[in-house]
């Protein structure tokens, strides 16, 4: 509970509002001594809270406290304190959580946590900034030019860059600008569903393009594409099947071959790696895809790149400009906050996602064992995951503190909220994606969950 602040003399100011408001009325009925709303809103610290949280939020807390007093749950002198203590610490309903699941890019938890550099950039961008303004000349300038320059510098093989609001938007813009009213050629083995029921065929159909499927689910050859290419071809689309794997009797066509067909080749790499990562040998990256022949590459900014939600387009200057000039690009453009955070992610130190993927095994094990010993709980060897559709089937070796399964809900409800994973009837606390400085917070949350779990409940 928030502590009611002290007055200038160092004494708590509990009840001052109630006594002042009640001094003019009879004390025979306690309800008549309940402070008026305007009196409460005019006194510190509630008046100060109005400046921080807004009048409507504070008034709602005051009204609720007054109602409790009328119902006899509070003394009139306690109304101000109760109203203040009921105020939220922040206005967003989003709740910070600690990710102890071992899944690095956790879509349900907001995918990539931003780096300190990106958070600082957000604070800079919160005010007036030169997002589309040249302060030297006083004239209009290219929107987000610093972010676009950062992307080109990070991927020198790309002639140009464009940023839209997510990966699906980048793909929709590309197919709309290149193939609306025409055909998009794609292998049947790459007809993916990208999550939450959104399927590639439906996405392409929404652009006004016609999908031309070639090959089979497990094998597609260059001749399949060549036979489909014609006057109606707008582009050839290659999609990385990031959330599944097809093994066995398979065949696919590389970008170096597809570029010989003539039409623009759009490569959707998905997770947003800009360069190869030895840990993820099967995950495509923008630099390699463009070097191998992709006309443009589309990707997400909030997955393996580790930045804010964004859709990134990199590649041939004329094609990127064609996308930029399309009317749909205006509807899909990003705001100054995304541009700032993305630029800081690309230019700055490695983001948390990269750090968590490449976590030092010895350090991770020591942290887990220390916590387990302090709690008197066992340690289990576990496998984490990249998540976000990246590197499906690739295990991330690690360790976890084992708890009773019923602790999982109590951890989520705690302060701070800790999201662990439940597996085979056990709650597993994996520290891979927990900053080391938050270990003590997790340990306290686990102790509280274990104490609660020791009390018999209806759920057992």
Secondary structure as GFF3:
##gff-version 3
##sequence-region A 1 460
A	DSSP	alpha_helix	16	22	.	.	.	ID=ss1
A	DSSP	three_ten_helix	30	33	.	.	.	ID=ss2
A	DSSP	alpha_helix	37	41	.	.	.	ID=ss3
A	DSSP	alpha_helix	46	53	.	.	.	ID=ss4
A	DSSP	alpha_helix	55	70	.	.	.	ID=ss5
A	DSSP	three_ten_helix	76	78	.	.	.	ID=ss6
A	DSSP	alpha_helix	79	85	.	.	.	ID=ss7
A	DSSP	beta_strand	97	99	.	.	.	ID=ss8
A	DSSP	beta_strand	103	105	.	.	.	ID=ss9
A	DSSP	three_ten_helix	107	109	.	.	.	ID=ss10
A	DSSP	alpha_helix	116	125	.	.	.	ID=ss11
A	DSSP	beta_strand	133	134	.	.	.	ID=ss12
A	DSSP	beta_strand	139	140	.	.	.	ID=ss13
A	DSSP	alpha_helix	145	154	.	.	.	ID=ss14
A	DSSP	beta_strand	160	164	.	.	.	ID=ss15
A	DSSP	alpha_helix	167	179	.	.	.	ID=ss16
A	DSSP	beta_strand	183	187	.	.	.	ID=ss17
A	DSSP	three_ten_helix	188	190	.	.	.	ID=ss18
A	DSSP	beta_strand	193	195	.	.	.	ID=ss19
A	DSSP	beta_strand	198	199	.	.	.	ID=ss20
A	DSSP	alpha_helix	200	205	.	.	.	ID=ss21
A	DSSP	beta_strand	210	214	.	.	.	ID=ss22
A	DSSP	alpha_helix	222	228	.	.	.	ID=ss23
A	DSSP	beta_strand	233	239	.	.	.	ID=ss24
A	DSSP	alpha_helix	255	258	.	.	.	ID=ss25
A	DSSP	three_ten_helix	259	261	.	.	.	ID=ss26
A	DSSP	beta_strand	264	270	.	.	.	ID=ss27
A	DSSP	three_ten_helix	278	280	.	.	.	ID=ss28
A	DSSP	alpha_helix	286	292	.	.	.	ID=ss29
A	DSSP	beta_strand	296	300	.	.	.	ID=ss30
A	DSSP	beta_strand	311	315	.	.	.	ID=ss31
A	DSSP	alpha_helix	317	324	.	.	.	ID=ss32
A	DSSP	alpha_helix	327	332	.	.	.	ID=ss33
A	DSSP	alpha_helix	336	347	.	.	.	ID=ss34
A	DSSP	alpha_helix	352	357	.	.	.	ID=ss35
A	DSSP	alpha_helix	361	375	.	.	.	ID=ss36
A	DSSP	beta_strand	379	387	.	.	.	ID=ss37
A	DSSP	beta_strand	396	404	.	.	.	ID=ss38
A	DSSP	alpha_helix	407	413	.	.	.	ID=ss39
A	DSSP	beta_strand	417	419	.	.	.	ID=ss40
A	DSSP	beta_strand	421	423	.	.	.	ID=ss41
A	DSSP	beta_strand	426	430	.	.	.	ID=ss42
A	DSSP	three_ten_helix	436	438	.	.	.	ID=ss43
A	DSSP	alpha_helix	439	453	.	.	.	ID=ss44
###
